[in-house]
Amino acid sequence: MKKRIFSAMILICLTISVLLYSLHILYATDPYSNSNVDTEGVMHIWTADEFMRFTLLVGNGSEELDAVLENDIDLSGIEGVRRRGSN
């Protein structure tokens, strides 16, 4: 009986862990979270993080995007950025 209770508790803990991890991944990779999108649907890009969110949207096939680059952004040192014309 103790083994069954212990097994049930382990199963519940694992289920909760997987659920929390899934929620974290869902919200951490949501490109619209914390983005500067105005009422007309235009994304205003001020930071490298916002730029990377925009590239994620474009890379995932979003075709109806409008964006305005509001600031000079230094992308040196950011992983995953490929410059045009580079190998």
VEXDREN-2710 file (C-alpha; in Angstrom, 1 decimal):
% VEXDREN-2710
k/r/px/py/pz
1/MET/0.0/0.0/0.0
2/LYS/2.8/2.4/0.8
3/LYS/4.5/1.7/-2.5
4/ARG/1.2/2.6/-4.4
5/ILE/0.9/5.9/-2.5
6/PHE/4.5/6.7/-3.1
7/SER/4.2/5.8/-6.8
8/ALA/1.0/8.0/-7.1
9/MET/2.8/10.9/-5.4
10/ILE/5.7/10.6/-7.8
11/LEU/3.4/10.4/-10.8
12/ILE/1.6/13.6/-9.6
13/CYS/4.8/15.4/-9.1
14/LEU/6.1/14.5/-12.6
15/THR/2.8/15.5/-14.2
16/ILE/2.9/18.9/-12.5
17/SER/6.5/19.4/-13.5
18/VAL/5.8/18.6/-17.1
19/LEU/2.8/20.9/-17.1
20/LEU/4.7/23.8/-15.5
21/TYR/7.6/23.3/-18.0
22/SER/5.2/23.3/-20.9
23/LEU/3.6/26.5/-19.7
24/HIS/7.0/28.1/-19.3
25/ILE/8.0/27.1/-22.9
26/LEU/4.7/28.4/-24.2
27/TYR/4.9/31.8/-22.6
28/ALA/8.7/32.2/-22.9
29/THR/8.6/31.7/-26.7
30/ASP/5.4/33.7/-27.4
31/PRO/6.7/36.3/-29.8
32/TYR/3.9/38.7/-29.0
33/SER/4.5/38.8/-25.3
34/ASN/6.0/42.0/-24.2
35/SER/6.3/43.3/-27.7
36/ASN/5.6/46.9/-28.7
37/VAL/2.7/46.4/-31.0
38/ASP/0.5/49.5/-31.4
39/THR/-3.3/49.6/-31.9
40/GLU/-2.8/49.4/-35.7
41/GLY/-0.8/46.2/-35.4
42/VAL/2.6/47.8/-36.1
43/MET/5.5/46.4/-34.1
44/HIS/7.9/49.1/-32.9
45/ILE/11.4/47.6/-32.5
46/TRP/13.6/49.4/-30.0
47/THR/15.9/46.6/-28.7
48/ALA/17.7/43.5/-30.0
49/ASP/15.3/41.3/-28.1
50/GLU/12.3/42.8/-29.9
51/PHE/14.2/42.5/-33.2
52/MET/14.8/38.8/-32.5
53/ARG/11.0/38.3/-31.7
54/PHE/10.2/39.9/-35.1
55/THR/12.6/37.6/-36.9
56/LEU/11.0/34.7/-35.1
57/LEU/7.6/35.8/-36.4
58/VAL/8.9/36.2/-40.0
59/GLY/10.8/32.9/-39.8
60/ASN/7.6/31.1/-38.7
61/GLY/5.8/32.3/-41.8
62/SER/3.9/35.4/-40.7
63/GLU/3.3/37.4/-43.8
64/GLU/1.1/40.3/-42.6
65/LEU/3.6/42.0/-40.4
66/ASP/4.4/45.7/-40.2
67/ALA/7.4/46.9/-38.2
68/VAL/9.3/50.1/-37.6
69/LEU/12.9/50.1/-36.5
70/GLU/12.9/52.9/-33.9
71/ASN/16.5/52.6/-32.8
72/ASP/20.0/51.6/-34.0
73/ILE/20.4/48.1/-32.7
74/ASP/23.8/46.5/-32.0
75/LEU/23.5/42.8/-32.9
76/SER/27.1/41.9/-32.3
77/GLY/27.4/39.1/-29.9
78/ILE/23.8/37.9/-30.5
79/GLU/23.7/34.3/-31.4
80/GLY/21.6/33.2/-34.3
81/VAL/22.0/36.4/-36.3
82/ARG/23.2/35.9/-39.9
83/ARG/24.3/39.0/-41.8
84/ARG/23.6/39.1/-45.5
85/GLY/26.6/38.3/-47.6
86/SER/28.3/36.4/-44.8
87/ASN/29.1/32.7/-44.8
END
